[in-house]
Amino acid sequence: AGDNHKNLRAAEILAKFGTAPNGIYEARRDPQCQTWLAAAPGSKVEDWTVRHGDRRSAEFSGACMDYETRRERAQITVLEKQVELAKETGLVLIIQIPAQEDAERHLAEVLVNKLGGPGTAHPVLLSSFHGRPKCAAALLQHFPNLCIGFSGLLTHSKLKDILGEVAFDVPLDRFVLESLGPRYPPAGVGDGRGSFSHPGHITCVSKELAKVKRMDESDILQRAFENTGKLFGFPKKSNPTSNIEATTPCSVAVSVSASAGTADPASKDLPDTESQEFEVRAQKEGEEEEEE
């Protein structure tokens, strides 16, 4: 692609080629093609493509490959730092990953290298997990204090086979229920794209999990309550409807995306996009009240 097409951000690739890194190159959108057509009235896109299309397509592919390599490196670097932070502070590590083999492999490698080998006792939550059953099984086996979080995605028909297998196999002391609002509303809630989830939808998830495990919903809710308290170190209460007050910060969270995204838009070394598919957030609940 040439050095002048390396180290480009997503916006710069779009400006230079007329197509974002995750798009398909089209000559008619290329600024060079548009400039050429404007300077030569009567010319066609096909004429420019014959002369310059192969070169520009190769340059675009090279720029995108360089971008993706840097994006992946950035994501792994931030993930490693978040894992180290969770380990140093002793907080729960909350992770979200897409249902993609590469993302699952990288996650496993980072957890083993940075969090500790098999048997490490650090608490981990795979939030709203919707990946491969064998990934969930392997992580559950290697990390005894890791829990699987089930959200409204469990109720969606497209994911029932995959998530149903994960839900059926997960031990009763290794899961929690999540609404993850406003994302991932249960199936049938709202009117499609405009719908959102909230904590009240937890019962939709518990009903579906109860069906999968062939248990009473009340038992699922009780187990989820106990598992959540154990995972986050909440004071023990016997009534799931009681208020739970955490006396210390609870978690460090990281969201990992395998699609084009950003680890740190402010850093000159990291790629970015407007959608921010890669997101890192640190959660320290209760600190604001203590400071006041």
MIDOSE-1310 file (N, C-alpha, C; in nm, 2 decimals, decimal comma, always signed):
residues 292
agdn	+0,08/-0,12/+0,00/+0,00/+0,00/+0,00/+0,09/+0,12/+0,00; +0,21/+0,12/+0,04/+0,30/+0,23/+0,05/+0,29/+0,30/+0,19; +0,40/+0,36/+0,23/+0,40/+0,42/+0,36/+0,29/+0,53/+0,37; +0,25/+0,60/+0,26/+0,15/+0,70/+0,27/+0,01/+0,65/+0,30
hknl	+0,00/+0,52/+0,30/-0,13/+0,46/+0,33/-0,13/+0,37/+0,46; -0,02/+0,39/+0,53/-0,01/+0,32/+0,66/-0,04/+0,42/+0,78; -0,08/+0,36/+0,89/-0,11/+0,44/+1,01/-0,22/+0,54/+0,99; -0,32/+0,50/+0,91/-0,43/+0,58/+0,88/-0,55/+0,55/+0,98
raae	-0,62/+0,65/+1,03/-0,74/+0,63/+1,11/-0,85/+0,59/+1,01; -0,96/+0,55/+1,07/-1,08/+0,51/+0,99/-1,13/+0,63/+0,91; -1,13/+0,74/+0,97/-1,18/+0,86/+0,90/-1,09/+0,90/+0,79; -0,96/+0,88/+0,81/-0,87/+0,91/+0,70/-0,88/+0,82/+0,59
ilak	-0,90/+0,69/+0,61/-0,92/+0,59/+0,50/-1,05/+0,63/+0,43; -1,15/+0,67/+0,50/-1,28/+0,71/+0,43/-1,26/+0,83/+0,34; -1,18/+0,93/+0,40/-1,16/+1,05/+0,32/-1,07/+1,02/+0,20; -0,97/+0,93/+0,21/-0,88/+0,90/+0,10/-0,93/+0,81/-0,01
fgta	-1,02/+0,72/+0,03/-1,07/+0,62/-0,07/-1,22/+0,63/-0,09; -1,29/+0,70/+0,00/-1,43/+0,71/-0,02/-1,51/+0,59/+0,04; -1,44/+0,50/+0,11/-1,49/+0,39/+0,17/-1,43/+0,36/+0,31; -1,51/+0,33/+0,41/-1,46/+0,30/+0,54/-1,39/+0,17/+0,55
pngi	-1,31/+0,14/+0,65/-1,23/+0,02/+0,65/-1,31/-0,11/+0,65; -1,43/-0,11/+0,70/-1,51/-0,23/+0,69/-1,60/-0,24/+0,57; -1,58/-0,15/+0,47/-1,66/-0,14/+0,36/-1,60/-0,21/+0,24; -1,66/-0,21/+0,12/-1,61/-0,26/+0,00/-1,58/-0,15/-0,10
year	-1,46/-0,15/-0,15/-1,41/-0,04/-0,23/-1,49/-0,03/-0,36; -1,53/+0,10/-0,39/-1,61/+0,13/-0,51/-1,54/+0,25/-0,58; -1,50/+0,23/-0,70/-1,43/+0,34/-0,77/-1,51/+0,47/-0,78; -1,64/+0,46/-0,80/-1,72/+0,58/-0,81/-1,72/+0,66/-0,69
rdpq	-1,68/+0,60/-0,57/-1,68/+0,68/-0,45/-1,54/+0,73/-0,42; -1,44/+0,69/-0,49/-1,30/+0,73/-0,47/-1,28/+0,88/-0,51; -1,23/+0,96/-0,42/-1,21/+1,10/-0,45/-1,12/+1,12/-0,57; -1,02/+1,03/-0,59/-0,94/+1,05/-0,71/-1,02/+1,03/-0,84
cqtw	-1,11/+0,93/-0,83/-1,19/+0,91/-0,95/-1,29/+1,02/-0,98; -1,34/+1,08/-0,87/-1,44/+1,19/-0,88/-1,36/+1,31/-0,94; -1,24/+1,34/-0,89/-1,16/+1,45/-0,94/-1,13/+1,43/-1,09; -1,09/+1,31/-1,13/-1,06/+1,28/-1,27/-1,18/+1,30/-1,36
laaa	-1,30/+1,25/-1,31/-1,42/+1,27/-1,39/-1,46/+1,41/-1,41; -1,44/+1,49/-1,30/-1,47/+1,63/-1,31/-1,38/+1,71/-1,40; -1,26/+1,66/-1,42/-1,16/+1,73/-1,51/-1,17/+1,68/-1,65; -1,24/+1,57/-1,67/-1,26/+1,52/-1,81/-1,40/+1,49/-1,84
pgsk	-1,48/+1,60/-1,87/-1,62/+1,58/-1,90/-1,65/+1,48/-2,01; -1,75/+1,40/-1,98/-1,78/+1,29/-2,08/-1,72/+1,16/-2,05; -1,62/+1,16/-1,96/-1,55/+1,03/-1,92/-1,64/+0,95/-1,83; -1,62/+0,82/-1,82/-1,70/+0,74/-1,74/-1,61/+0,67/-1,63
vedw	-1,68/+0,63/-1,53/-1,62/+0,56/-1,42/-1,54/+0,44/-1,47; -1,60/+0,37/-1,57/-1,53/+0,25/-1,62/-1,39/+0,29/-1,68; -1,39/+0,40/-1,74/-1,26/+0,45/-1,80/-1,15/+0,46/-1,70; -1,19/+0,53/-1,59/-1,09/+0,55/-1,48/-1,06/+0,42/-1,42
tvrh	-1,15/+0,33/-1,40/-1,13/+0,20/-1,34/-1,03/+0,12/-1,42; -1,04/+0,12/-1,55/-0,95/+0,05/-1,63/-0,80/+0,10/-1,61; -0,79/+0,23/-1,60/-0,65/+0,28/-1,58/-0,60/+0,27/-1,44; -0,68/+0,30/-1,34/-0,64/+0,31/-1,20/-0,70/+0,22/-1,10
gdrr	-0,81/+0,15/-1,14/-0,89/+0,07/-1,04/-0,81/-0,03/-0,97; -0,73/-0,11/-1,03/-0,65/-0,22/-0,97/-0,55/-0,16/-0,86; -0,49/-0,05/-0,90/-0,39/+0,01/-0,81/-0,46/+0,07/-0,69; -0,57/+0,14/-0,71/-0,64/+0,20/-0,59/-0,70/+0,09/-0,50
saef	-0,75/-0,01/-0,56/-0,81/-0,12/-0,48/-0,71/-0,19/-0,40; -0,59/-0,21/-0,45/-0,48/-0,27/-0,38/-0,43/-0,18/-0,27; -0,43/-0,05/-0,29/-0,39/+0,05/-0,19/-0,49/+0,05/-0,08; -0,62/+0,05/-0,11/-0,73/+0,04/-0,01/-0,72/-0,08/+0,07
sgac	-0,70/-0,20/+0,01/-0,68/-0,32/+0,08/-0,56/-0,32/+0,18; -0,45/-0,26/+0,13/-0,34/-0,25/+0,22/-0,36/-0,16/+0,34; -0,42/-0,05/+0,31/-0,45/+0,04/+0,42/-0,55/-0,02/+0,52; -0,65/-0,09/+0,48/-0,74/-0,16/+0,57/-0,67/-0,27/+0,65
mdye	-0,58/-0,34/+0,58/-0,51/-0,45/+0,66/-0,42/-0,39/+0,77; -0,36/-0,28/+0,73/-0,27/-0,21/+0,83/-0,36/-0,16/+0,95; -0,47/-0,11/+0,92/-0,57/-0,05/+1,02/-0,62/-0,17/+1,11; -0,66/-0,28/+1,05/-0,71/-0,39/+1,13/-0,60/-0,45/+1,22
trre	-0,48/-0,45/+1,17/-0,37/-0,51/+1,25/-0,35/-0,42/+1,38; -0,35/-0,28/+1,35/-0,33/-0,19/+1,46/-0,45/-0,19/+1,56; -0,57/-0,21/+1,50/-0,69/-0,21/+1,59/-0,69/-0,33/+1,68; -0,65/-0,45/+1,62/-0,65/-0,57/+1,70/-0,54/-0,56/+1,81
raqi	-0,42/-0,50/+1,78/-0,32/-0,49/+1,87/-0,36/-0,39/+1,99; -0,43/-0,29/+1,95/-0,48/-0,19/+2,05/-0,58/-0,25/+2,14; -0,67/-0,33/+2,09/-0,77/-0,39/+2,17/-0,71/-0,49/+2,27; -0,61/-0,57/+2,23/-0,55/-0,66/+2,31/-0,47/-0,59/+2,42
tvle	-0,40/-0,48/+2,39/-0,33/-0,40/+2,48/-0,42/-0,35/+2,59; -0,53/-0,29/+2,55/-0,62/-0,23/+2,65/-0,68/-0,34/+2,74; -0,72/-0,45/+2,68/-0,77/-0,57/+2,75/-0,67/-0,61/+2,86; -0,54/-0,62/+2,82/-0,44/-0,66/+2,91/-0,43/-0,57/+3,03
kqve	-0,44/-0,44/+3,00/-0,43/-0,34/+3,11/-0,55/-0,34/+3,20; -0,67/-0,37/+3,15/-0,79/-0,38/+3,23/-0,78/-0,50/+3,32; -0,73/-0,61/+3,26/-0,72/-0,73/+3,34/-0,62/-0,71/+3,46; -0,51/-0,64/+3,43/-0,41/-0,61/+3,53/-0,47/-0,52/+3,64
lake	-0,55/-0,43/+3,59/-0,61/-0,34/+3,69/-0,71/-0,41/+3,78; -0,79/-0,50/+3,73/-0,88/-0,58/+3,81/-0,80/-0,67/+3,91; -0,69/-0,72/+3,86/-0,61/-0,81/+3,95/-0,55/-0,73/+4,06; -0,50/-0,61/+4,03/-0,44/-0,52/+4,13/-0,54/-0,48/+4,24
tglv	-0,66/-0,44/+4,19/-0,76/-0,39/+4,28/-0,84/-0,50/+4,35; -0,84/-0,62/+4,29/-0,92/-0,73/+4,35/-1,06/-0,72/+4,31; -1,10/-0,63/+4,21/-1,23/-0,62/+4,17/-1,27/-0,72/+4,07; -1,41/-0,74/+4,05/-1,46/-0,83/+3,95/-1,43/-0,78/+3,81
liiq	-1,38/-0,87/+3,73/-1,35/-0,84/+3,59/-1,47/-0,87/+3,51; -1,54/-0,77/+3,45/-1,66/-0,80/+3,36/-1,62/-0,78/+3,22; -1,65/-0,88/+3,14/-1,60/-0,88/+3,00/-1,72/-0,91/+2,91; -1,72/-0,84/+2,80/-1,82/-0,87/+2,69/-1,74/-0,89/+2,56
ipaq	-1,77/-1,00/+2,49/-1,70/-1,03/+2,37/-1,80/-1,07/+2,26; -1,77/-1,05/+2,14/-1,86/-1,09/+2,03/-1,85/-1,24/+2,01; -1,95/-1,30/+1,94/-1,95/-1,44/+1,92/-1,86/-1,47/+1,80; -1,73/-1,45/+1,82/-1,63/-1,47/+1,71/-1,51/-1,55/+1,77
edae	-1,46/-1,65/+1,69/-1,36/-1,74/+1,74/-1,23/-1,66/+1,77; -1,19/-1,57/+1,69/-1,07/-1,49/+1,71/-1,08/-1,41/+1,85; -1,19/-1,35/+1,87/-1,21/-1,27/+1,99/-1,20/-1,37/+2,12; -1,26/-1,48/+2,10/-1,26/-1,58/+2,22/-1,12/-1,63/+2,24
rhla	-1,05/-1,66/+2,13/-0,91/-1,71/+2,15/-0,82/-1,60/+2,22; -0,83/-1,48/+2,17/-0,75/-1,37/+2,23/-0,78/-1,35/+2,38; -0,91/-1,36/+2,41/-0,96/-1,34/+2,55/-0,90/-1,45/+2,63; -0,90/-1,57/+2,59/-0,85/-1,68/+2,67/-0,70/-1,67/+2,69
evlv	-0,63/-1,63/+2,59/-0,48/-1,61/+2,60/-0,45/-1,50/+2,70; -0,52/-1,39/+2,70/-0,50/-1,28/+2,79/-0,53/-1,32/+2,93; -0,64/-1,38/+2,95/-0,68/-1,43/+3,08/-0,58/-1,52/+3,15; -0,53/-1,61/+3,07/-0,43/-1,71/+3,12/-0,30/-1,64/+3,15
nklg	-0,26/-1,55/+3,06/-0,13/-1,48/+3,07/-0,13/-1,37/+3,18; -0,24/-1,30/+3,19/-0,24/-1,18/+3,28/-0,32/-1,21/+3,41; -0,42/-1,29/+3,41/-0,50/-1,31/+3,53/-0,44/-1,42/+3,61; -0,38/-1,52/+3,54/-0,33/-1,64/+3,61/-0,37/-1,76/+3,54
gpgt	-0,30/-1,87/+3,57/-0,32/-2,00/+3,50/-0,45/-2,06/+3,55; -0,48/-2,18/+3,50/-0,60/-2,26/+3,54/-0,61/-2,26/+3,70; -0,73/-2,24/+3,75/-0,75/-2,25/+3,89/-0,74/-2,11/+3,96; -0,70/-2,01/+3,89/-0,70/-1,88/+3,96/-0,83/-1,84/+4,02
ahpv	-0,83/-1,78/+4,13/-0,96/-1,75/+4,21/-1,02/-1,62/+4,18; -0,96/-1,54/+4,09/-1,01/-1,41/+4,06/-1,15/-1,42/+4,00; -1,25/-1,33/+4,05/-1,39/-1,34/+4,00/-1,40/-1,27/+3,86; -1,46/-1,34/+3,77/-1,48/-1,29/+3,63/-1,63/-1,31/+3,59
llss	-1,68/-1,22/+3,52/-1,82/-1,23/+3,47/-1,81/-1,21/+3,31; -1,85/-1,31/+3,24/-1,87/-1,30/+3,10/-2,01/-1,25/+3,08; -2,02/-1,12/+3,06/-2,15/-1,05/+3,06/-2,22/-1,07/+2,93; -2,35/-1,10/+2,94/-2,44/-1,12/+2,82/-2,37/-1,21/+2,72
fhgr	-2,32/-1,32/+2,77/-2,24/-1,41/+2,68/-2,33/-1,47/+2,57; -2,28/-1,47/+2,45/-2,36/-1,53/+2,34/-2,26/-1,60/+2,24; -2,15/-1,65/+2,29/-2,05/-1,71/+2,21/-2,06/-1,86/+2,20; -1,96/-1,93/+2,16/-1,96/-2,07/+2,14/-1,97/-2,15/+2,27
pkca	-2,05/-2,26/+2,28/-2,06/-2,33/+2,40/-1,92/-2,39/+2,45; -1,84/-2,43/+2,35/-1,71/-2,48/+2,40/-1,62/-2,38/+2,46; -1,63/-2,25/+2,42/-1,56/-2,14/+2,48/-1,61/-2,13/+2,63; -1,74/-2,12/+2,65/-1,79/-2,11/+2,78/-1,74/-2,23/+2,87
aall	-1,75/-2,35/+2,82/-1,71/-2,47/+2,89/-1,56/-2,46/+2,93; -1,48/-2,42/+2,84/-1,33/-2,41/+2,87/-1,30/-2,31/+2,98; -1,36/-2,19/+2,97/-1,34/-2,09/+3,06/-1,40/-2,12/+3,20; -1,51/-2,19/+3,20/-1,57/-2,23/+3,33/-1,48/-2,33/+3,40
qhfp	-1,42/-2,42/+3,32/-1,33/-2,52/+3,37/-1,20/-2,46/+3,43; -1,14/-2,36/+3,36/-1,01/-2,31/+3,40/-1,02/-2,20/+3,51; -1,14/-2,13/+3,52/-1,15/-2,03/+3,62/-1,27/-2,05/+3,71; -1,24/-2,11/+3,83/-1,35/-2,16/+3,91/-1,44/-2,05/+3,96
nlci	-1,40/-1,92/+3,96/-1,49/-1,81/+4,01/-1,54/-1,73/+3,89; -1,54/-1,79/+3,77/-1,60/-1,72/+3,65/-1,75/-1,76/+3,64; -1,83/-1,66/+3,61/-1,97/-1,68/+3,60/-2,02/-1,64/+3,45; -2,12/-1,70/+3,41/-2,18/-1,67/+3,28/-2,30/-1,58/+3,30
gfsg	-2,31/-1,46/+3,23/-2,42/-1,38/+3,24/-2,52/-1,40/+3,13; -2,65/-1,42/+3,16/-2,75/-1,44/+3,06/-2,84/-1,32/+3,06; -2,86/-1,27/+2,94/-2,94/-1,15/+2,92/-3,06/-1,18/+2,83; -3,13/-1,08/+2,78/-3,25/-1,10/+2,70/-3,22/-1,18/+2,57
llth	-3,09/-1,19/+2,53/-3,05/-1,26/+2,41/-3,09/-1,41/+2,43; -3,10/-1,46/+2,55/-3,13/-1,60/+2,57/-3,27/-1,63/+2,51; -3,36/-1,53/+2,50/-3,50/-1,55/+2,46/-3,51/-1,54/+2,31; -3,41/-1,50/+2,24/-3,42/-1,48/+2,09/-3,40/-1,61/+2,02
sklk	-3,49/-1,63/+1,92/-3,49/-1,76/+1,85/-3,36/-1,79/+1,77; -3,30/-1,69/+1,72/-3,18/-1,71/+1,64/-3,06/-1,76/+1,73; -3,07/-1,73/+1,86/-2,96/-1,77/+1,95/-2,99/-1,89/+2,04; -3,12/-1,94/+2,03/-3,16/-2,04/+2,12/-3,08/-2,17/+2,12
dilg	-3,04/-2,21/+2,00/-2,96/-2,33/+1,99/-2,82/-2,32/+2,06; -2,75/-2,21/+2,03/-2,62/-2,19/+2,09/-2,63/-2,16/+2,24; -2,71/-2,05/+2,27/-2,72/-2,01/+2,41/-2,80/-2,12/+2,49; -2,89/-2,19/+2,43/-2,96/-2,29/+2,50/-2,86/-2,40/+2,55
evaf	-2,76/-2,43/+2,46/-2,66/-2,53/+2,51/-2,58/-2,48/+2,62; -2,54/-2,36/+2,61/-2,46/-2,30/+2,72/-2,54/-2,29/+2,85; -2,67/-2,25/+2,84/-2,75/-2,24/+2,95/-2,78/-2,38/+3,02; -2,80/-2,48/+2,93/-2,82/-2,61/+2,98/-2,70/-2,67/+3,06
dvpl	-2,59/-2,64/+3,01/-2,46/-2,70/+3,07/-2,41/-2,62/+3,18; -2,44/-2,49/+3,20/-2,37/-2,41/+3,30/-2,42/-2,46/+3,44; -2,32/-2,48/+3,53/-2,36/-2,52/+3,67/-2,45/-2,42/+3,74; -2,53/-2,47/+3,83/-2,62/-2,38/+3,90/-2,56/-2,27/+3,98
drfv	-2,43/-2,29/+4,02/-2,36/-2,19/+4,10/-2,27/-2,10/+4,01; -2,29/-2,10/+3,88/-2,19/-2,03/+3,79/-2,27/-1,94/+3,69; -2,38/-1,89/+3,72/-2,45/-1,80/+3,63/-2,51/-1,68/+3,71; -2,54/-1,57/+3,63/-2,61/-1,46/+3,69/-2,71/-1,42/+3,58
lesl	-2,81/-1,34/+3,61/-2,91/-1,28/+3,52/-2,88/-1,14/+3,50; -2,90/-1,09/+3,38/-2,87/-0,95/+3,34/-2,98/-0,89/+3,26; -3,01/-0,76/+3,27/-3,09/-0,69/+3,18/-3,00/-0,62/+3,07; -2,89/-0,57/+3,12/-2,79/-0,50/+3,04/-2,86/-0,39/+2,96
gpry	-2,96/-0,33/+3,02/-3,03/-0,22/+2,96/-2,93/-0,10/+2,92; -2,96/-0,04/+2,81/-3,08/-0,05/+2,73/-3,06/-0,16/+2,62; -2,95/-0,23/+2,62/-2,92/-0,32/+2,51/-2,99/-0,46/+2,53; -3,01/-0,53/+2,43/-3,05/-0,67/+2,43/-3,19/-0,69/+2,50
ppag	-3,30/-0,62/+2,46/-3,43/-0,65/+2,52/-3,47/-0,79/+2,48; -3,55/-0,85/+2,57/-3,60/-0,99/+2,54/-3,69/-0,99/+2,41; -3,70/-1,11/+2,35/-3,78/-1,12/+2,23/-3,92/-1,08/+2,26; -3,98/-1,01/+2,16/-4,12/-0,97/+2,18/-4,15/-0,85/+2,26
vgdg	-4,04/-0,78/+2,31/-4,05/-0,66/+2,38/-4,04/-0,54/+2,29; -4,13/-0,45/+2,30/-4,13/-0,33/+2,22/-4,16/-0,35/+2,07; -4,11/-0,26/+1,99/-4,14/-0,27/+1,84/-4,02/-0,28/+1,76; -3,92/-0,36/+1,80/-3,80/-0,38/+1,71/-3,69/-0,29/+1,75
rgsf	-3,64/-0,21/+1,66/-3,53/-0,12/+1,68/-3,55/-0,02/+1,79; -3,67/+0,02/+1,81/-3,70/+0,12/+1,91/-3,71/+0,07/+2,05; -3,70/-0,06/+2,07/-3,72/-0,12/+2,20/-3,59/-0,12/+2,28; -3,60/-0,13/+2,41/-3,49/-0,13/+2,50/-3,52/-0,22/+2,62
shpg	-3,41/-0,26/+2,69/-3,43/-0,35/+2,81/-3,41/-0,27/+2,94; -3,46/-0,32/+3,05/-3,45/-0,26/+3,18/-3,45/-0,37/+3,28; -3,42/-0,34/+3,41/-3,41/-0,45/+3,51/-3,53/-0,53/+3,53; -3,65/-0,48/+3,49/-3,77/-0,55/+3,50/-3,78/-0,67/+3,41
hitc	-3,69/-0,67/+3,31/-3,69/-0,78/+3,21/-3,61/-0,90/+3,26; -3,56/-0,89/+3,38/-3,48/-1,01/+3,43/-3,57/-1,13/+3,44; -3,70/-1,11/+3,47/-3,79/-1,22/+3,48/-3,81/-1,29/+3,35; -3,80/-1,22/+3,24/-3,81/-1,28/+3,11/-3,69/-1,38/+3,09
vske	-3,58/-1,34/+3,13/-3,46/-1,42/+3,12/-3,47/-1,54/+3,21; -3,51/-1,52/+3,33/-3,53/-1,63/+3,43/-3,63/-1,73/+3,38; -3,74/-1,69/+3,32/-3,84/-1,78/+3,27/-3,78/-1,87/+3,16; -3,70/-1,81/+3,07/-3,64/-1,89/+2,96/-3,53/-1,98/+3,02
lakv	-3,45/-1,94/+3,11/-3,35/-2,02/+3,17/-3,42/-2,14/+3,25; -3,53/-2,11/+3,31/-3,60/-2,22/+3,39/-3,65/-2,32/+3,29; -3,70/-2,28/+3,17/-3,74/-2,38/+3,07/-3,63/-2,46/+3,02; -3,51/-2,40/+3,00/-3,40/-2,47/+2,95/-3,35/-2,58/+3,05
krmd	-3,34/-2,53/+3,17/-3,29/-2,62/+3,28/-3,40/-2,71/+3,34; -3,53/-2,69/+3,30/-3,64/-2,77/+3,35/-3,65/-2,76/+3,50; -3,65/-2,63/+3,55/-3,66/-2,60/+3,69/-3,77/-2,50/+3,71; -3,80/-2,48/+3,84/-3,90/-2,38/+3,87/-3,83/-2,24/+3,86
esdi	-3,90/-2,14/+3,81/-3,84/-2,01/+3,80/-3,79/-1,95/+3,93; -3,87/-1,98/+4,04/-3,83/-1,93/+4,17/-3,69/-1,98/+4,21; -3,66/-2,11/+4,17/-3,53/-2,17/+4,21/-3,42/-2,10/+4,12; -3,45/-2,07/+4,00/-3,35/-2,00/+3,91/-3,32/-1,86/+3,97
lqra	-3,42/-1,79/+4,01/-3,41/-1,65/+4,07/-3,33/-1,66/+4,20; -3,35/-1,76/+4,28/-3,28/-1,77/+4,41/-3,13/-1,80/+4,38; -3,11/-1,89/+4,29/-2,97/-1,92/+4,25/-2,90/-1,80/+4,20; -2,97/-1,73/+4,11/-2,90/-1,61/+4,05/-2,87/-1,51/+4,16
fent	-2,96/-1,49/+4,25/-2,94/-1,40/+4,36/-2,82/-1,44/+4,44; -2,81/-1,56/+4,48/-2,70/-1,61/+4,56/-2,57/-1,60/+4,48; -2,57/-1,63/+4,35/-2,45/-1,63/+4,27/-2,40/-1,48/+4,25; -2,49/-1,39/+4,24/-2,46/-1,25/+4,22/-2,39/-1,20/+4,35
gklf	-2,45/-1,23/+4,46/-2,40/-1,19/+4,59/-2,26/-1,24/+4,61; -2,24/-1,36/+4,58/-2,10/-1,43/+4,59/-2,00/-1,37/+4,50; -2,04/-1,34/+4,37/-1,95/-1,29/+4,27/-1,90/-1,15/+4,31; -1,99/-1,06/+4,35/-1,95/-0,93/+4,38/-1,92/-0,90/+4,53
gfpk	-1,94/-1,01/+4,61/-1,90/-0,99/+4,76/-2,01/-0,91/+4,83; -2,13/-0,91/+4,79/-2,24/-0,84/+4,86/-2,26/-0,90/+5,00; -2,31/-0,82/+5,09/-2,35/-0,88/+5,22/-2,46/-0,98/+5,20; -2,46/-1,09/+5,27/-2,56/-1,20/+5,25/-2,69/-1,16/+5,31
ksnp	-2,79/-1,18/+5,23/-2,93/-1,16/+5,26/-3,01/-1,28/+5,22; -3,11/-1,32/+5,29/-3,19/-1,43/+5,26/-3,30/-1,41/+5,16; -3,34/-1,28/+5,15/-3,46/-1,24/+5,07/-3,41/-1,18/+4,94; -3,43/-1,24/+4,82/-3,39/-1,18/+4,70/-3,45/-1,04/+4,67
tsni	-3,56/-1,01/+4,73/-3,63/-0,88/+4,71/-3,57/-0,77/+4,79; -3,48/-0,81/+4,89/-3,42/-0,70/+4,97/-3,32/-0,62/+4,89; -3,30/-0,50/+4,94/-3,20/-0,41/+4,88/-3,06/-0,46/+4,91; -2,97/-0,45/+4,81/-2,84/-0,49/+4,83/-2,75/-0,37/+4,83
eatt	-2,67/-0,35/+4,93/-2,58/-0,24/+4,94/-2,44/-0,28/+4,93; -2,36/-0,24/+4,84/-2,22/-0,27/+4,83/-2,14/-0,17/+4,91; -2,05/-0,21/+4,99/-1,97/-0,12/+5,07/-1,84/-0,08/+5,00; -1,81/-0,15/+4,89/-1,68/-0,12/+4,82/-1,71/-0,11/+4,67
pcsv	-1,62/-0,05/+4,59/-1,63/-0,06/+4,44/-1,64/-0,21/+4,40; -1,72/-0,23/+4,29/-1,75/-0,36/+4,26/-1,67/-0,42/+4,14; -1,64/-0,35/+4,04/-1,59/-0,41/+3,92/-1,51/-0,33/+3,83; -1,43/-0,40/+3,75/-1,37/-0,33/+3,63/-1,42/-0,40/+3,51
avsv	-1,47/-0,33/+3,41/-1,53/-0,39/+3,30/-1,46/-0,35/+3,17; -1,46/-0,45/+3,08/-1,40/-0,42/+2,94/-1,49/-0,49/+2,84; -1,52/-0,41/+2,73/-1,59/-0,47/+2,62/-1,50/-0,48/+2,50; -1,50/-0,60/+2,44/-1,41/-0,64/+2,34/-1,49/-0,66/+2,21
sasa	-1,45/-0,59/+2,10/-1,51/-0,61/+1,97/-1,41/-0,66/+1,87; -1,46/-0,75/+1,79/-1,37/-0,80/+1,68/-1,40/-0,73/+1,55; -1,49/-0,64/+1,55/-1,51/-0,56/+1,43/-1,43/-0,43/+1,45; -1,42/-0,35/+1,34/-1,34/-0,23/+1,34/-1,39/-0,14/+1,45
gtad	-1,30/-0,09/+1,54/-1,34/+0,00/+1,65/-1,23/+0,08/+1,70; -1,25/+0,13/+1,82/-1,15/+0,22/+1,88/-1,12/+0,18/+2,02; -0,99/+0,18/+2,06/-0,95/+0,15/+2,20/-0,94/+0,28/+2,27; -0,89/+0,39/+2,21/-0,87/+0,52/+2,27/-0,86/+0,62/+2,17
pask	-0,98/+0,69/+2,14/-0,98/+0,79/+2,03/-0,88/+0,90/+2,05; -0,84/+0,93/+2,18/-0,75/+1,04/+2,20/-0,60/+1,00/+2,17; -0,57/+0,87/+2,16/-0,43/+0,83/+2,14/-0,40/+0,84/+1,99; -0,28/+0,89/+1,96/-0,24/+0,90/+1,82/-0,20/+0,76/+1,77
dlpd	-0,17/+0,67/+1,86/-0,13/+0,54/+1,81/-0,24/+0,44/+1,78; -0,36/+0,47/+1,82/-0,47/+0,38/+1,81/-0,57/+0,42/+1,70; -0,63/+0,33/+1,63/-0,73/+0,36/+1,53/-0,86/+0,39/+1,59; -0,95/+0,47/+1,52/-1,08/+0,50/+1,57/-1,19/+0,50/+1,47
tesq	-1,32/+0,49/+1,51/-1,43/+0,51/+1,42/-1,54/+0,58/+1,50; -1,64/+0,63/+1,43/-1,74/+0,71/+1,50/-1,83/+0,62/+1,59; -1,84/+0,50/+1,55/-1,93/+0,41/+1,63/-1,87/+0,36/+1,75; -1,74/+0,36/+1,77/-1,68/+0,32/+1,89/-1,72/+0,18/+1,93
efev	-1,69/+0,08/+1,84/-1,73/-0,06/+1,87/-1,64/-0,12/+1,98; -1,52/-0,06/+1,99/-1,44/-0,11/+2,10/-1,45/-0,01/+2,21; -1,49/-0,06/+2,33/-1,52/+0,03/+2,44/-1,46/-0,02/+2,57; -1,40/+0,06/+2,65/-1,35/+0,02/+2,78/-1,40/+0,11/+2,88
raqk	-1,46/+0,06/+2,98/-1,52/+0,14/+3,09/-1,48/+0,08/+3,22; -1,44/+0,17/+3,31/-1,41/+0,13/+3,45/-1,53/+0,17/+3,54; -1,59/+0,07/+3,61/-1,70/+0,10/+3,70/-1,65/+0,10/+3,84; -1,68/+0,20/+3,92/-1,65/+0,20/+4,06/-1,77/+0,25/+4,13
egee	-1,86/+0,16/+4,17/-1,98/+0,19/+4,23/-1,97/+0,24/+4,37; -2,04/+0,34/+4,41/-2,04/+0,38/+4,55/-1,93/+0,49/+4,58; -1,84/+0,51/+4,49/-1,73/+0,60/+4,52/-1,78/+0,75/+4,53; -1,88/+0,78/+4,44/-1,93/+0,92/+4,44/-2,00/+0,95/+4,57
eeee	-2,07/+0,85/+4,62/-2,14/+0,88/+4,75/-2,04/+0,90/+4,86; -1,93/+0,82/+4,86/-1,83/+0,82/+4,97/-1,76/+0,96/+4,96; -1,73/+1,01/+4,84/-1,66/+1,13/+4,83/-1,74/+1,25/+4,87; -1,88/+1,24/+4,85/-1,97/+1,35/+4,89/-1,98/+1,35/+5,05
